[in-house]
Every structure is written in structure tokens, then in C-alpha cells.
Amino acid sequence: MKKTFNTFFVFVFFFLFPAFQVFAAAGANAGPEWKGWLWQIINFAVLVAGLVLVLKNPMRNYLKARTEAIRKGLDDARQAREAAEAALKEIQERLSRKDAEIEAILRTAKQSGEAEREALLKEAERMNQNIAEHVETYISFELKKARDAIRKEAVIVALELAEKKLEQKMTPEEQKKLVADAVSQLEAKS
């Protein structure tokens, strides 16, 4: 406060006192017009001096704070730009790697698909062979079964035909002779 008071008196003494002397010397010749100017200059000087004294430290502090804020903002903006550029570079690297990864995945999938296709074809071929073997076995079995059935049928038919022929050709005497031969053969074996 003392410094402000001293600055005010210095300003008034060195600035306004010479102005009083100039106007006092010119006042004898100039008349009332210089008095209007004098009071305007004094008022202005007092106003400027008061504003300088009152606002000197707050303005200095404000300007310092504003300068620091601008400097900090510029530093933050520079750091943010550097971080953004680093992030952009990382994203571009990831994208370039993603293309390579996608190609590798597609290549692996294609190879896996080919291998799976080959495995399925081999399995189908094996199953086809198994089915063919089973069909062959089944056909052979059914053919044998059919042959046996045909043979039985043929034997039955042959026996029936033979029986009919024998019945037609055989007389009761021949039948007695055959029965006697069969009985004698059975007796010989026993």
C-alpha cells in the first residue's frame, strides 16, 4: 500500500506539476479556454494514474496467468497431437497386420478345407468299399441260399417224379421184393 501511495505522489509531482506550470504561464495570455483543457488533462492523468496503481498487480497477475494458461494449452495441444499421431500410426500398423492376418486365416481355412475334403473323400471311398464287400457277401449268401432252395426243390420234384414213375412201373410183386431186400440189408448191418 505504501508503494502505491508513493507511486501516486511521484506521478502527480513529476507529471502534473510541470503541466500546471505550462498552463499557468500560458494562462495569462490564453484566457478561459486553457482552464477547460487543463481540468480535462488533470482528470485524465488522475484517472490513468489511479487505474495504473489499482490495476497494475491484478493486470500483471492476470496476464501472467493467461500467458501460462495459453502456454499450458499449447503444450497440452502438442502432446495431444503427438498422442493422436502415435495412435494413428498404431492403428495403421494394426490395419496392415490385419490384412496379413486375414490372408493367413483365409489360407489356413482353405488348406483346412482341402484337408477335410480329402479326408471325407477317403472316408467315402472306404465306406464304399465296405458297402461293396458287404453287398458281395450278402449276394453270395443269398445266391447260396437260393441254390440250396432250388436244389431242395429240385430234389423234391425229382423224388416226386421218380415216385410217380415208380408207382406207374412198379407192381405189387416188385414192391414186396424191394421191402424184403431192405429188411435183409438192415439185418445184415445189425
C-alpha positions as semicolon CSV with decimal commas, in nm:
position;residue;x (nm);y (nm);z (nm)
1;M;0,000;0,000;0,000
2;K;0,285;0,234;0,081
3;K;0,443;0,165;-0,257
4;T;0,116;0,252;-0,434
5;F;0,084;0,577;-0,237
6;N;0,445;0,676;-0,315
7;T;0,398;0,599;-0,685
8;F;0,090;0,818;-0,693
9;F;0,270;1,119;-0,543
10;V;0,567;1,072;-0,775
11;F;0,332;1,064;-1,072
12;V;0,142;1,373;-0,961
13;F;0,457;1,567;-0,878
14;F;0,653;1,484;-1,196
15;F;0,367;1,480;-1,446
16;L;0,107;1,721;-1,318
17;F;0,330;1,988;-1,163
18;P;0,507;2,068;-1,492
19;A;0,167;2,071;-1,663
20;F;0,045;2,328;-1,405
21;Q;0,342;2,548;-1,472
22;V;0,291;2,534;-1,851
23;F;-0,075;2,617;-1,822
24;A;-0,012;2,884;-1,557
25;A;0,233;3,057;-1,788
26;A;0,002;3,024;-2,084
27;G;-0,299;3,115;-1,872
28;A;-0,223;3,481;-1,856
29;N;-0,243;3,502;-2,235
30;A;-0,495;3,230;-2,330
31;G;-0,796;3,309;-2,122
32;P;-1,065;3,072;-2,004
33;E;-1,013;2,812;-2,281
34;W;-0,696;2,669;-2,135
35;K;-0,867;2,610;-1,799
36;G;-1,112;2,364;-1,962
37;W;-0,824;2,178;-2,119
38;L;-0,628;2,183;-1,801
39;W;-0,903;2,018;-1,597
40;Q;-0,959;1,754;-1,864
41;I;-0,588;1,673;-1,870
42;I;-0,573;1,661;-1,491
43;N;-0,879;1,436;-1,472
44;F;-0,737;1,210;-1,738
45;A;-0,398;1,193;-1,571
46;V;-0,551;1,117;-1,231
47;L;-0,773;0,851;-1,388
48;V;-0,479;0,691;-1,570
49;A;-0,260;0,707;-1,260
50;G;-0,536;0,559;-1,045
51;L;-0,602;0,281;-1,294
52;V;-0,231;0,205;-1,321
53;L;-0,191;0,195;-0,947
54;V;-0,504;-0,008;-0,883
55;L;-0,485;-0,245;-1,178
56;K;-0,108;-0,283;-1,207
57;N;-0,072;-0,603;-0,997
58;P;-0,405;-0,763;-1,091
59;M;-0,336;-0,699;-1,462
60;R;0,017;-0,833;-1,427
61;N;-0,112;-1,142;-1,245
62;Y;-0,393;-1,188;-1,498
63;L;-0,157;-1,153;-1,793
64;K;0,091;-1,395;-1,633
65;A;-0,187;-1,643;-1,561
66;R;-0,325;-1,601;-1,911
67;T;0,020;-1,647;-2,063
68;E;0,073;-1,960;-1,854
69;A;-0,271;-2,090;-1,949
70;I;-0,200;-2,032;-2,319
71;R;0,143;-2,193;-2,286
72;K;-0,008;-2,489;-2,099
73;G;-0,285;-2,516;-2,360
74;L;-0,027;-2,516;-2,639
75;D;0,177;-2,782;-2,458
76;D;-0,135;-2,991;-2,399
77;A;-0,238;-2,949;-2,763
78;R;0,111;-3,054;-2,878
79;Q;0,104;-3,358;-2,650
80;A;-0,247;-3,446;-2,766
81;R;-0,139;-3,412;-3,131
82;E;0,164;-3,635;-3,067
83;A;-0,056;-3,890;-2,889
84;A;-0,309;-3,878;-3,175
85;E;-0,032;-3,924;-3,433
86;A;0,107;-4,218;-3,234
87;A;-0,242;-4,371;-3,209
88;L;-0,298;-4,318;-3,582
89;K;0,035;-4,483;-3,660
90;E;-0,052;-4,778;-3,432
91;I;-0,395;-4,814;-3,594
92;Q;-0,240;-4,806;-3,942
93;E;0,009;-5,075;-3,836
94;R;-0,274;-5,283;-3,694
95;L;-0,472;-5,244;-4,015
96;S;-0,174;-5,353;-4,223
97;R;-0,125;-5,651;-3,991
98;K;-0,497;-5,729;-4,005
99;D;-0,478;-5,762;-4,384
100;A;-0,191;-6,007;-4,347
101;E;-0,376;-6,191;-4,068
102;I;-0,692;-6,213;-4,279
103;E;-0,492;-6,355;-4,568
104;A;-0,325;-6,606;-4,335
105;I;-0,662;-6,708;-4,189
106;L;-0,810;-6,749;-4,537
107;R;-0,509;-6,951;-4,649
108;T;-0,531;-7,171;-4,337
109;A;-0,906;-7,213;-4,382
110;K;-0,856;-7,310;-4,747
111;Q;-0,586;-7,563;-4,655
112;S;-0,803;-7,698;-4,373
113;G;-1,097;-7,724;-4,612
114;E;-0,886;-7,909;-4,867
115;A;-0,757;-8,146;-4,598
116;E;-1,113;-8,202;-4,472
117;R;-1,231;-8,263;-4,828
118;E;-0,955;-8,519;-4,882
119;A;-1,038;-8,688;-4,553
120;L;-1,408;-8,700;-4,645
121;L;-1,327;-8,843;-4,988
122;K;-1,106;-9,112;-4,831
123;E;-1,376;-9,193;-4,577
124;A;-1,636;-9,214;-4,855
125;E;-1,409;-9,444;-5,057
126;R;-1,353;-9,666;-4,753
127;M;-1,725;-9,677;-4,681
128;N;-1,792;-9,751;-5,048
129;Q;-1,550;-10,046;-5,033
130;N;-1,708;-10,170;-4,710
131;I;-2,053;-10,148;-4,863
132;A;-1,933;-10,327;-5,178
133;E;-1,781;-10,606;-4,966
134;H;-2,099;-10,637;-4,762
135;V;-2,310;-10,642;-5,078
136;E;-2,085;-10,908;-5,230
137;T;-2,105;-11,118;-4,914
138;Y;-2,481;-11,071;-4,898
139;I;-2,523;-11,160;-5,266
140;S;-2,306;-11,470;-5,223
141;F;-2,505;-11,572;-4,917
142;E;-2,838;-11,514;-5,090
143;L;-2,715;-11,692;-5,404
144;K;-2,605;-11,994;-5,196
145;K;-2,935;-11,986;-5,013
146;A;-3,123;-11,970;-5,344
147;R;-2,916;-12,258;-5,487
148;D;-2,982;-12,467;-5,180
149;A;-3,351;-12,388;-5,203
150;I;-3,351;-12,472;-5,576
151;R;-3,165;-12,797;-5,505
152;K;-3,412;-12,894;-5,235
153;E;-3,694;-12,805;-5,466
154;A;-3,530;-12,999;-5,749
155;V;-3,476;-13,300;-5,521
156;I;-3,835;-13,287;-5,408
157;V;-3,957;-13,254;-5,765
158;A;-3,722;-13,533;-5,876
159;L;-3,840;-13,754;-5,593
160;E;-4,199;-13,684;-5,678
161;L;-4,132;-13,757;-6,044
162;A;-3,942;-14,070;-5,952
163;E;-4,217;-14,175;-5,717
164;K;-4,475;-14,123;-5,988
165;K;-4,267;-14,318;-6,237
166;L;-4,202;-14,588;-5,986
167;E;-4,568;-14,612;-5,899
168;Q;-4,653;-14,644;-6,262
169;K;-4,383;-14,904;-6,333
170;M;-4,376;-15,088;-6,009
171;T;-4,603;-15,373;-5,949
172;P;-4,701;-15,513;-5,612
173;E;-4,457;-15,801;-5,651
174;E;-4,166;-15,565;-5,713
175;Q;-4,264;-15,367;-5,406
176;K;-4,255;-15,678;-5,191
177;K;-3,917;-15,769;-5,333
178;L;-3,775;-15,419;-5,254
179;V;-3,908;-15,432;-4,900
180;A;-3,756;-15,774;-4,848
181;D;-3,416;-15,655;-4,981
182;A;-3,424;-15,351;-4,750
183;V;-3,507;-15,566;-4,449
184;S;-3,227;-15,811;-4,529
185;Q;-2,976;-15,530;-4,564
186;L;-3,082;-15,391;-4,228
187;E;-3,046;-15,729;-4,068
188;A;-2,700;-15,773;-4,215
189;K;-2,582;-15,446;-4,071
190;S;-2,716;-15,516;-3,729
